[in-house]
Amino acid sequence: MLIRLAIAEAIAAGTIRVQYRRWAKRRVKAGTWIHTPAGVVVVDSISECDPESLTDDDARAAGEPSISALRKGFRGADGDPVWRVEVSFGGEDPRVGLRADDDLSDDDVAMVTTKLDRMDERADAPWAWRTLELIRERPAVLAADLGAVLGLERDVFKPRVRRLKALGLTESLKVGYRLSPRGEKLLDIRRSDR
């Protein structure tokens, strides 16, 4: 579920507590964490609603100026259900602090190394360590271009980088990525151990 920055900031401030989406099927469930630039947005509940019953007040509660603006933002087919998603602010994105933490203990290194090795073992071809090295060598390069180096389509490459980001190893830039201080330190340790 994508949330615009202004809406995410309003959720963080507590002035917006609901969102509406039109999806063929429910895409989030209660308890889902959504990472936004404003922090973590938590899905508190989700239920199907009648789009014809929505009013300008409902739209304003969701951060839109009118019901027509809310409906204009709906994606999907006209017959798809509309979902009422109650949300709250869950706090700062924990990955931000993790990225900056480059004081890696031996246990930290072993845990992250094991996770990366498993990612490589489960894939058709190893990618996790190669992707970290590639991002180190080529920061701020388009995802499609980086993926092409590894023989991966952009739509395959980007979710893989998100898995590395979840471990605090990479950071998204306006264009492309870079290694976080944590990712840099991990690669330095790996190189020194070889």
Secondary structure, 3 states (H helix, E strand, C coil): CCCCHHHHHHHHHCCCCEEEEECCCCCCCCCCEEEECCEEEEEEEEEEECHHHCCHHHHHHCCCCCHHHHHHCCCCCCCCCEEEEEEEEEECCHHHHHHHCCCCCHHHHHHHHHHHHHHHHHCCCCCHHHHHHHHHHCCCCCHHHHHHHCCCCHHHHHHHHHHHHHCCCEEECCCCEEECHHHHHHHHHHHHHC
